[in-house]
Amino acid sequence: MLINSSILITGGTGSFGKKYTKTLIERYKPKKIIIYSRDELKQFDMQQIYNQDCMRYFIGDVRDPERLEQAMRGVDYVIHAAALKQVPAAEYNPTECIKTNIYGAENVIKAAINNDVKKVIALSTDKAANPINLYGATKLASDKLFVAANNMAGGHPTRFSVVRYGNVVGSRGSVVPLFKKMIMDGIDYLPITHSEMTRFWITLQSGVEFVLKNFERMQGGEIFVPKIPSARIVDLATSIAPNLKQKIVGIRPGEKLHEIMCPSDDSHLTIEFDDHYVISPSITFVDSNYDFKVNAIGEKGKQVEQGFEYNSGTNKEFLSIEQLQEYDKWAEI
């Protein structure tokens, strides 16, 4: 599907964008990979590593609809990864978060439709499910926009879906780099917000593979959720520094004890497949009548039980300390 295609990644200089680009170059022969982001220094740094003939670097902000329209000319597939993601920063700068995460999503949708892009996948977060902070609330709004965009497309061929997953091992937003910096700085304890806190845990490469597969699976309007393990934060800290003390410092503003990816309120819409869940749209699409229990490549799913919730605290699989150490090694590859 992606061979000899043009692919645009918003926020492409981030952890996901770089790993996705590396995978595309190694596995496919794309006509163009367009990195769309607003930080010229990050683009310069990335260009020193990825300078193949297919690479294009566009300075631009998702808040700028005209620049997005220009960047998407001739593009086949879009991955929307750009977002303001820091929970405390969003709480202190709510308007800026809304401009990027909500208005930016709307701009991506309009530009994709106007340029007849084939498929768009927007990256979401577990914080968008039953959100308690502004970041999560903006990503929920973004998810709703991308689902509804399949109606907004009208007679255009563009289809939109969402991928939602948890904490990415080793990414800039992960607690792991923070813990490691603290250790290098000589701290005599690691701060733990709550002794029972859990998070969904996924490697960057697994996230990339999931997005790649869902371009094949998608019909339009789905929220794809991978089946991934959970991690206890105390085990994570132990895996990084087994001999270092841990100190409970309290949950930060806007932080949950456990994360949710499939809320129980959406159980009537949630379909279970072998290695993932799909939250089907709550709205009806005017020009399509999809059976979301069978995806575009013929995989079959089944409706979950009423009240089902995919929660990091009640997940069936938890990573051991040894497994967390292995995940950390994979993140460095």
N, C-alpha and C positions, 0 to 999 in steps of 0.2 A: 504493500500500500504506500509506503513512504519512499520507495525507491524512485529516484528522478523527480521527486516532489519538492515544492518550496514550503518551508516550515518556518513560522515566526514564533519566537518565545518572548513574551513580555516579562520583564524582570529577569532577563536571560543571563545576567552576570552573577546571580545568586547561586547558592549551593546546588539547587535542583537544575538550574539552567546549564551550568557547566557540566554536570554529570550527564544530563540528557544530550547535550551537544557531543560529548565524547562518545556516547553510545551510538548516536546517529552516524557519526563519521566512521566508526569502526565496523558497524553492522550493515549500514545502508549506503547508497550512493545518491544522496540528495542533490537536487539541482541547486538549491539555495537553503542556507540556514541563516535566518535574520535574527540577530540579537537586538532586542529593543529595550533600552533602559536609559535612565537619566544621568548616570554617574560616568563621566568621561574617563576618570582614572581607573575604575573597575573594568571598563571596556578596553582601555589600553593594556592593562595587565592580562586580561583574558586573551587579547589579540596576540600576545607574545607566545601563547601556548597553542591557540587554535587560529591558524592563519591560512588554512586551506583555501583553494580557489572558490569553494562554495560558500565561504563565510562572508556575511555582510553585518556591519555594525551601525545601527541607527541610534543616534542620541534622540531621546524623546520621552515624554511623560504620558502615562495613560490618561492623565487629566486633559490632554491636548487632542481633541477629536480630529482636527485637520491633519496633524502629523501621523496619527494612527491610520487614517484613510490612505495617506500616501504610502506608509510603510507596508500596508497589506495588499497593495496592487500586485496581482499575479500570484498571491499566496494560496496554497491548497489547504494547509492545516495550521491551526494556532493553538499554542499552549499558553494559557493566561496564568502566569506565576507571580506577576507583580502585585505587591500589597504592602501596606504598613502592618507589621506583625507583632511588634513589641507591646504586650498588654499594658504595662505602666505608661508608656509613651502615648498610647491611644487614650488612656483615661485623662491624661493631662492636656492632650491636643485633640479633642474629639472631632472638631470640624475638619482638621487635616486628614484624619483617618477616614472620615465619611467621604471626603473629596476623592481620595485615592481608591478606596475599597468598594464604594458604591457608585459614585459618578464615573469612576474609571472603568468599572465593569460595564456600565451602560455604553460608554464610548467604544469599548472593545466590541461589544455586540453590534452596534450600529455600523462600525467600520467593516466588520466581518460580513454582514449582510450586504452592504453596499458593494463589496468587492467579490461577492459570490464565493467566499471561502467555503470549502467542502465541509469541514468539521472543526469544531472548537471544543477543547476540554479546558475547564477552569479548575485550578487547584483550590481546594477548600481545606478545612481544618476540623478536628474534633471539637474545637471550641465553638463551632457554629451550631452544634446540637445543644438545645436547651441553654442558650448563652446567658452568662451572668456578667460578662464584661463587654465593653464597647467593641473591642476587636471581634469577638465572637458574633456580636449582633450585626456588625457590618458585613461579616462573611456570610451570615445567614441571609441577609438581604441580597448579597451578591449571588448566592446559590439560587435564590428564588428568581432573580433576574435572568440567570442563564437557563433555567428550566423554562420560564415563560417565553424566552427568546425564540423557542421553536414555533410559537404562534406568531411572534412579531416578524418572522422571516417571510411570511406570506408565500408568494410564488417563488421565492429564492430557494436555492438548494441547500443552504447552510443549515447544519444541525449542531446542537449544543448539548453537552453533558458536563457533569461535575465529578471530580474525584476527591474524596474526603479520606484523609488518613491522619495518624497521630504524630507523635514526636519523632523527628528524624535524627538518627544517631550521628553525632559529629557535625551537624549543620550549625550555622552561626547562631541560630536561635535556641540550640540545645543547651541543657545545663552542663553537659560533659565538658565543653571547652572552658566554661566558667570554673568548674571544679579544678580542672588541670592548671588553670592560671593561678588559682588560689594556692595550690600545692607548690607551684614554682615560686610564688611570692613568699613562701615560708609560713603560711597560716598553720596554727596548731590544732584546728578543728575544721570540719566541713559543716556548713549550715544546712539543716534539714527543716523544711517548713512544717511537716507533720510526719509522725512515725508510720502512719498507715497510708500515706499518699501513694497512688499508683498512676502510671501513664501507659498508653499504648506505645509500642516501640517498633520502629521499622528502619531498615538501612536505606540509604539514599538510592542505591542501585535497585533495591526492591521496589521503591516508589517509582523509579523510572520505568522499570519493567511493567508495573501495573498500569501506568498511563499508556505505554505503547500498546499493550494488549487491549485496553479499553477503546482505543481508536478503531479496532476491529470489531469489538463487541457492541458498540453503541448504536442505538437507533435514533436517539435524541430525547432528552428530558430526564435521563437516569442520573441518580447520584450513586456512584460506585464506591463501595467501602471494602477494603481488603480484610481478610481474616489474618490478624497479626497477633503476636504475643503481647502480654503486659509486662511491666517491670515495676518492682517496688523501689521507691526512691532510696530507701535505706540500703537495699541490696546494690543499687547502682553506685552509691557512695563507697560501699565496702569493696566493690569490684575494682574501683579506681585507686583507692587508698585503704588497704586492709588494716593497716596499723594506726590509722589516724582516727582520732575521736570524732564523734558526731554530736552536734548541738542543735536541739529543736529551737527554731527561731520564730515559728508561727506562720500561718498562711498569709500570703501577700494579698493586697486588694485585688479583687477580680479573679482570684485563683480558686479552682475546685479541688476537692479532695481526690475525686476520681473523674476521669473524662468519659464522655459518652459519644459514640459515633452513630448508633441507630437508636433514637429515642423510642420509648414505649408508646408515645402518642402517635408514632408513625408505623406501628407494628402492622396495621392493616394495609400498609403500602409496601412493606419490606419483604423481599424475596431472597431466599437463601440459595446460593450456588455452592459448588464444591469448595472454592477457595475465596469466595467473596460474597458480599450482600449487595443488593440493588434496592435503593429506595425509589420506587416508581413515582411519577408525577401525581400530585393531588388534583391537577386540573386536566381537562380534556383538550387535546389538540384538534384544531379545526380540520386539518387536511390529512391526519394520520390516525390510525386505530391500531396501535401496536399492542401485541401481547408480550409484556415485559418478562413473562416467565420463560420465554425463549428468546435468546439474544440473536444478534445478527450473524453469528457464526454457528448457531444451532445448539449452543449449550442450554440445558434445561434447569430451571430452578423450581423451588416450591415455596409457598406462602409460609411465613413463620407463624408461630402461635400468637394469639391475641395477648398483648401485654409484653411481648418480647422486647428486651433492651440489651444492646451491645455495649457493655460497661467495662472499663478497664479494671474495676475492682472485683467484678464477678466473672471475668473472662476465664475460659477453660484452660488457657495456657499462660504460664508465667515463666519468665526466664530466670534461670539460676544465676548465681554469682559468676560461675565459670562461663556460662553462655553469654552473659553480659560482657565479659572480657573478650570473648570471641567476636561479638558484634562490634566492639570498640576497635579491634584489629581490622575488621572488614571496612570500617569507616575510613581508615587511613589509606586504603588501596585506591 
